Amino acid sequence: MKNIFLKSIIFTVLMISFSTVYCQSEPRQFDPIWVKYYRENPPKIKNNFMATDFIKVIELVKFKPVNTNFKGNVQTLKMALLHLDYNDLEMLKGQGWYHSQTFKHDDYFYLYNQFYNKISKPTWDEYCPYLLPIMDIDGTTDL
């Protein structure tokens, strides 16, 4: 019993230490190029984050979900977005805004084009803050 208790304490301390180090290093994930890009070209999502904005982007890029939960049905995805409350939309906004400015920005572009209808790099750059949360909902990213 003592052995299990000791192991659980050690595991907890290690997880807290890892969490602290990870959280402190997180700002290094921001790529100055993308921070500058979105500062100069702010996406509408920064101030406006209605479900219909996500749906317009889905229609613009002809997004079709690949996750088995949606069974390739874009209408189900749209309905799910329309049922989100304000706090959920706020979370999606933050998630897209944050991850679009990281060093992984271009990696996410290549990932998008592996799973979904291919889009151009300028289209990705413009709509990335919307597309990343949608990809996450669909299960192709782990934001």
C-alpha positions, 0 to 999 in steps of 0.5 A, spaced: 500 500 500 505 504 501 509 503 495 502 505 491 501 511 495 509 513 494 508 512 486 502 516 486 505 522 489 511 521 485 507 521 479 503 527 481 509 531 482 512 529 475 505 531 472 505 538 476 513 539 474 511 537 467 505 542 467 509 548 470 515 547 465 510 546 459 506 552 461 512 556 462 515 554 455 508 555 451 509 563 449 515 560 445 510 556 440 508 563 437 511 564 431 513 572 430 511 571 422 504 569 424 503 574 430 505 580 425 501 577 419 495 576 424 496 583 427 496 586 420 491 582 417 486 580 423 481 575 422 474 577 423 474 572 428 477 576 433 471 580 434 466 576 431 465 569 432 458 567 431 456 560 428 454 562 422 461 565 421 464 558 421 459 555 417 460 561 411 468 558 411 465 551 411 461 553 405 467 557 402 472 552 402 467 546 401 469 543 407 467 535 408 468 532 415 472 526 415 470 523 422 466 517 423 462 521 428 459 526 422 459 520 417 462 525 412 455 529 413 457 537 413 450 538 415 451 535 421 457 539 423 453 545 421 448 543 426 452 542 431 456 549 430 449 552 430 447 549 437 454 551 441 452 557 446 456 563 447 462 560 451 463 554 446 464 559 441 468 563 445 473 557 446 473 556 439 475 563 437 481 563 442 483 556 440 483 558 432 486 565 434 492 562 438 494 556 434 494 560 427 500 564 430 504 558 432 510 555 429 505 549 427 501 554 422 504 551 416 504 544 418 496 545 420 496 547 412 499 541 410 495 537 414 488 540 412 490 538 405 491 531 407 484 530 409 480 535 406 478 539 399 485 542 397 485 549 398 491 555 397 496 557 402 493 564 401 486 561 403 489 557 409 492 563 411 486 568 411 481 562 414 486 558 418 483 561 425 476 558 423 479 552 420 483 550 425 477 549 430 473 546 425 478 541 424 479 539 431 471 538 432 472 533 426 478 530 430 484 531 425 488 535 430 489 535 437 489 542 439 
